[in-house]
Amino acid sequence: MIDTWPDIAPSAGTPACGPPTFEPGSGWCVTRHADVRAALTDPAYQVPAVDSGPPGTLAWLRASVSRFSPPQRHARRRAIGVRALAGLDPDDLRHEAARLTVALVDRAGDHLDVMRDLARPVPLRVLADRLGLADPAAAATAVAVVATAYHPGVDPAQTARADRAVAALLARCPPAPLEVRANLIGLLVQSCDATAGLIGVAAHHLLRPAVPITAGTADLLVEVLRLDPPVRATRRVTVDAVRLGGRDLPAGSPVLLRFDAANRDPLAFGEPESFRPDRPGGGLLTFGAGERGCPGDRHALALASGVLDVLRERCRRTPTPLRHEPHPTLRIPTTVEVSVR
């Protein structure tokens, strides 16, 4: 059987690759693959600082996890997550995600919404269980509440709900110092929207009513991540004056690194607009790079693969428009309706 690959156009607002550009009121926008990688791996570009709060609150969690930590605390906190993930077998995660997906699909009837029924609950329940949290289903629900308020700018009511969810998650974590428990919760929160977004867009692009695609799920997901990444961009701030892509950026400059543009850079990928799951080499920037690159990339792909393995066998997408949750840097489908065979 000859596979017919999906045609994945750039999402609305994806800029073309070019030199860094300055946008008044928002800062520098970086789009070329080489420039994005250079910024991700240069300590002169740091994650913007976040304010802390009382222990057990959302603000405290953000200030305690490795993702938002300053350089002097980042390595220690990152090591907590790396150690926790080192004890998890990606093959086991994939198998358990598939087992749970089968059970949920069997109970779904003729149709289900991938986002509501599978994309968030399955990976979170599996990961929470393997990280040792009590009552993984309840933990997954609490993580989703925290994730909705994780990025700054949400309303006070969302923050209050997230504060209560953080406190509940701390109580469900295995006994450990607060910093360790914070970074276990951070792994779950980081995986929530990104993994759900990958499952959702992959279901949209790959579960077509026509001829099924026969290539391996893991290879397909990597190419979906390149062409339609759930994390479109990440932010940095220059701590020194730097030169990037032929432009001089002063110290203190906000910088937006566009993964969606860099993953289509023709200087990094041959035929960048074509869907090619057999594409040689690496270069994918969706998981970041350098000392702050995602430590759980293999685990996220395994969890998503487990869900998609079952969906590809049992489901077909219904022909409905794809809409996304409003967010400046994430691209998460609101619903993905499928029929069950």
C-alpha positions, 0 to 999 in steps of 0.5 A: 500500500502506498501512503498518501501523506497529509498536507499540513499548511502553516497555521495562521500567524506563522511568520516566514523565516528571516533575520530577527525582527524587532516588534515595538511593544513585544520585542524581538521575533526569531524565526530561522532554525539556526538563530532559534537554536543559537538562542536556546543554547546560549546562556545570554538568553534566559527564561523570564523571571516569575514571582513566587508566592506562599508554599502550595500556591500556583505562584510558588509552584511556578517559582519552584520548578526548573522551567522558570528557575534562574541559572543558579537553581535550574540545574538542581531542580532539573536534576529532580525531573531527570531522575524521576523520568530515568526510572520510567520505561517509555515502552511501558508508558506507551503500552499503558497509554494504549491499554487505558485508551482501549478501555475508554474507547470501548466505553465510548459508544459510536463517537468520542471527543479525542481532546476531552476523553483521551488526549488529556486524561490518558497521558496524565493518568499514566504519568501520575501513576508511574510517578507515584501519585495517589489516585492518578485519575484525581491527580490528572484532573487537578493537573489540568486545572493547574495547566489552565492557569500556569501561564501569567495573565489569567483571572483571579478565579482561575488562579484560586482554583489552581491554588487549591489544585496545587495543594491537592497535588502536593498531598498526592505526591510521594513523601519528599521535600517540597522542592522535589514534589514541586518538580514532580508536579511540574513534569505533569503540568508541562506534559498536560497541554503539550502532549494533549495538543500533539495527540489532538493535531495528530488525530486531526491530520492522521485519522482521515476517512480515506485510506489509512496511513500505514507508517509507524506512529512514532515516525508520524508524530515526529513529523506532525510535531515539526509541521504543526507543533503544539508549542509554537514558541517560547520566550527568553530575555537577553541578560547581555548585549548579543548579536544574533542573525546579523542583528544587535539585541541590547541587554534586557530585550524580550525575545520570542523564539518561533518553533513553528517557523524554524521547523519549516526553515528550508536551510534546515529541512529539505522540502520543508513543506512536505510531510516526510516521516522518513526524514533523515537526521534530527533538527526538530526544535519543538522540544527545545535544545540546550540545558533547558531542552525538554527532559521528557521528549521520549516519554511524551512521544511514547504516551502520545504513541500509545493513544494514537496506536489505538485511535489509528486502529479503531477510529476515523475523524469526522469532517469537522473544522479544527478550532484551537484554544486561545493562547499566544504560544500554544496550539491546542485543539478544542475538540477533535470528534472521531467515530469508533469502529 
